[in-house]
């Protein structure tokens, strides 16, 4: 791809969106950000948080990583970037909601079932955070299950597993227990744009449009 297209895109942004919304954007500069939610999503280039929910600048504090994984709480945590973003969003920005958003055809979840090149040291370590979801999927469907079905189930189990990891962080658990923080599990379908949410009462995913 010619990166000159990005430069042209920036000119289009400045002359259209920025100019139309200049007052709002400058208010965000002056008053700072007060996002409604922390959105933890995948780095996948097909999953664009602001686009899939039509949010505006200042609405979402976004963290994206491979597989939308969340490290559990450890005092010597090796995964400082994602954890520090969660800590900042919850304790400093004081978001009222956290959205953990997985998606269909997730490369990270698919990689859990494949051998990874040994030279990819950091990726190999990071993918350990998805192992629990893989084991849950295999236990649910069996190792002889049809591959695509197994991957879709793994993707959903991963969302639940990452929420479990999120709740190991004391400040998150405390605010959640006090009902001052609401945690949502979302499953985005990249093939049609639909979003499902995890319903904790039925332990199943349901259409967000019917919430």
C-alpha positions as CSV (number, residue, x, y, z in Angstrom):
1,X,0.0,0.0,0.0
2,X,1.3,3.5,-0.9
3,X,1.5,5.3,2.4
4,X,0.8,8.5,0.5
5,X,-2.8,7.4,0.7
6,X,-2.6,8.0,4.5
7,X,-1.3,11.5,3.9
8,X,-4.3,12.2,1.6
9,X,-6.6,10.7,4.2
10,X,-5.2,13.0,6.8
11,X,-5.9,16.0,4.6
12,X,-9.4,14.8,4.0
13,X,-9.9,14.4,7.8
14,X,-8.6,17.9,8.6
15,X,-10.7,19.5,5.9
16,X,-13.9,17.6,6.6
17,X,-14.4,15.9,10.0
18,X,-12.0,18.1,12.0
19,X,-13.4,21.3,10.5
20,X,-17.0,20.2,11.1
21,X,-16.3,19.1,14.7
22,X,-13.6,21.6,15.6
23,X,-15.5,23.1,18.5
24,X,-16.1,19.7,20.2
25,X,-12.5,18.6,19.5
26,X,-11.0,21.8,21.0
27,X,-13.2,21.4,24.0
28,X,-11.6,18.0,24.6
29,X,-8.2,19.7,24.4
30,X,-9.2,22.4,26.9
31,X,-11.2,20.3,29.4
32,X,-9.4,16.9,28.9
33,X,-11.0,13.6,28.2
34,X,-13.8,12.0,30.2
35,X,-14.6,8.8,28.3
36,X,-17.7,6.8,29.0
37,X,-16.1,3.4,28.8
38,X,-12.8,1.5,28.5
39,X,-12.9,-0.6,25.3
40,X,-10.5,-3.6,25.4
41,X,-10.4,-4.9,21.8
42,X,-8.2,-6.8,19.4
43,X,-5.4,-5.3,17.3
44,X,-7.0,-6.9,14.3
45,X,-7.2,-4.3,11.5
46,X,-10.7,-5.3,10.7
47,X,-12.0,-4.4,14.2
48,X,-12.2,-0.6,14.7
49,X,-13.9,0.3,18.0
50,X,-15.1,3.8,17.1
51,X,-16.4,2.6,13.7
52,X,-18.4,-0.4,14.9
53,X,-20.3,1.5,17.6
54,X,-20.3,5.0,15.8
55,X,-18.7,6.6,18.9
56,X,-17.4,10.1,18.9
57,X,-13.9,11.4,19.9
58,X,-13.8,11.4,23.7
59,X,-16.3,8.6,24.2
60,X,-14.0,5.6,24.4
61,X,-10.6,5.0,26.1
62,X,-9.3,2.2,23.9
63,X,-6.8,-0.6,24.5
64,X,-6.0,-3.0,21.7
65,X,-3.7,-6.0,21.8
66,X,-3.4,-9.4,20.1
67,X,-6.5,-11.4,21.0
68,X,-8.0,-8.7,23.3
69,X,-6.4,-10.6,26.1
70,X,-6.2,-9.4,29.7
71,X,-3.4,-10.5,32.1
72,X,-4.5,-11.5,35.6
73,X,-3.4,-9.6,38.6
74,X,0.2,-10.2,39.7
75,X,2.5,-7.9,41.7
76,X,5.3,-8.7,39.3
77,X,3.2,-8.5,36.2
78,X,5.1,-9.0,33.0
79,X,2.4,-7.4,30.9
80,X,2.6,-3.8,32.0
81,X,1.1,-2.0,29.0
82,X,-2.4,-3.5,29.1
83,X,-2.6,-3.6,32.8
84,X,-1.5,0.0,33.2
85,X,-4.1,1.2,30.7
86,X,-6.8,-0.6,32.7
87,X,-5.5,0.9,35.9
88,X,-5.4,4.4,34.5
89,X,-8.9,4.1,32.9
90,X,-10.5,2.8,36.1
91,X,-8.7,4.8,38.8
92,X,-7.8,8.1,37.1
93,X,-10.4,8.5,34.3
94,X,-13.0,6.7,36.4
95,X,-14.9,5.1,33.5
96,X,-18.2,3.6,34.5
97,X,-18.0,0.7,32.0
98,X,-15.5,-1.7,30.6
99,X,-16.2,-3.5,27.3
100,X,-14.2,-6.6,26.6
101,X,-14.7,-7.2,22.8
102,X,-13.7,-10.3,21.0
103,X,-14.5,-11.1,17.4
104,X,-15.1,-13.9,14.9
105,X,-12.1,-15.2,12.8
106,X,-9.7,-14.1,15.5
107,X,-6.1,-15.0,14.5
108,X,-5.0,-15.2,18.1
109,X,-7.6,-17.8,19.0
110,X,-6.8,-19.8,15.9
111,X,-3.1,-19.7,16.7
112,X,-3.8,-21.5,20.0
113,X,-4.3,-24.6,17.9
114,X,-1.2,-24.2,15.7
115,X,2.6,-24.5,16.3
116,X,4.2,-21.0,16.6
117,X,7.7,-20.2,15.3
118,X,10.0,-20.4,18.3
119,X,11.6,-17.1,17.3
120,X,8.3,-15.3,18.2
121,X,9.2,-15.2,21.9
122,X,6.9,-12.4,23.0
123,X,3.9,-13.6,20.9
124,X,4.3,-17.2,22.3
125,X,4.3,-15.9,25.9
126,X,1.3,-13.6,25.2
127,X,-0.8,-16.4,23.8
128,X,-0.6,-18.3,27.0
129,X,-3.4,-15.9,28.2
130,X,-5.7,-17.7,25.8
131,X,-4.9,-21.3,26.9
132,X,-7.8,-21.4,29.4
133,X,-10.3,-20.6,26.6
134,X,-8.8,-23.3,24.4
135,X,-9.1,-25.9,27.1
136,X,-12.7,-24.9,27.9
137,X,-13.6,-25.2,24.2
138,X,-12.0,-28.6,23.9
139,X,-13.8,-29.8,27.0
140,X,-17.1,-28.5,25.7
141,X,-16.9,-29.8,22.1
142,X,-14.2,-32.4,22.2
143,X,-10.9,-32.5,20.3
144,X,-12.6,-34.0,17.2
145,X,-15.0,-31.1,16.8
146,X,-15.3,-29.4,13.4
147,X,-12.6,-26.8,13.3
148,X,-14.6,-23.6,12.5
149,X,-17.1,-24.5,15.2
150,X,-14.3,-25.1,17.7
151,X,-12.7,-21.7,16.8
152,X,-16.0,-19.8,17.3
153,X,-16.5,-21.4,20.7
154,X,-12.9,-20.6,21.7
155,X,-13.4,-17.0,20.8
156,X,-16.5,-16.8,23.0
157,X,-14.9,-18.7,25.9
158,X,-11.9,-16.3,25.6
159,X,-14.1,-13.3,26.3
160,X,-15.4,-14.9,29.4
161,X,-11.9,-16.0,30.5
162,X,-10.5,-12.5,30.0
163,X,-13.4,-11.0,32.1
164,X,-12.4,-13.5,34.8
165,X,-8.8,-12.2,34.6
166,X,-10.0,-8.6,34.7
167,X,-11.8,-9.3,38.0
168,X,-8.6,-10.5,39.6
169,X,-7.5,-6.9,39.7
170,X,-8.5,-5.6,43.2
171,X,-9.6,-2.1,42.1
172,X,-11.7,-3.5,39.3
173,X,-13.3,-6.1,41.6
174,X,-14.0,-3.6,44.3
175,X,-15.8,-1.1,42.0
176,X,-17.7,-3.9,40.3
177,X,-18.9,-5.3,43.6
178,X,-20.0,-1.8,44.7
179,X,-21.9,-1.5,41.3
180,X,-19.8,1.5,40.4
181,X,-18.3,-0.3,37.4
182,X,-20.1,-2.5,34.9
183,X,-18.2,-5.0,32.8
184,X,-19.5,-6.1,29.4
185,X,-18.4,-9.0,27.2
186,X,-19.0,-8.4,23.5
187,X,-18.6,-10.6,20.5
188,X,-18.3,-8.8,17.2
189,X,-19.0,-10.6,13.9
190,X,-16.7,-9.2,11.3
191,X,-18.7,-10.8,8.5
192,X,-21.9,-8.9,9.1
193,X,-21.2,-6.2,11.7
194,X,-23.4,-7.7,14.4
195,X,-22.5,-7.6,18.1
196,X,-23.5,-10.1,20.7
197,X,-23.2,-9.5,24.5
198,X,-22.5,-12.1,27.2
199,X,-25.6,-12.5,29.4
200,X,-24.4,-13.5,32.9
201,X,-27.8,-14.8,33.9
202,X,-28.1,-17.4,31.1
203,X,-24.3,-17.8,30.5
204,X,-24.9,-17.3,26.8
205,X,-24.3,-14.7,24.1
206,X,-27.3,-12.7,22.9
207,X,-27.9,-10.0,20.3
208,X,-26.8,-6.5,21.5
209,X,-29.6,-5.0,19.4
210,X,-32.2,-6.8,21.6
211,X,-30.7,-5.7,24.9
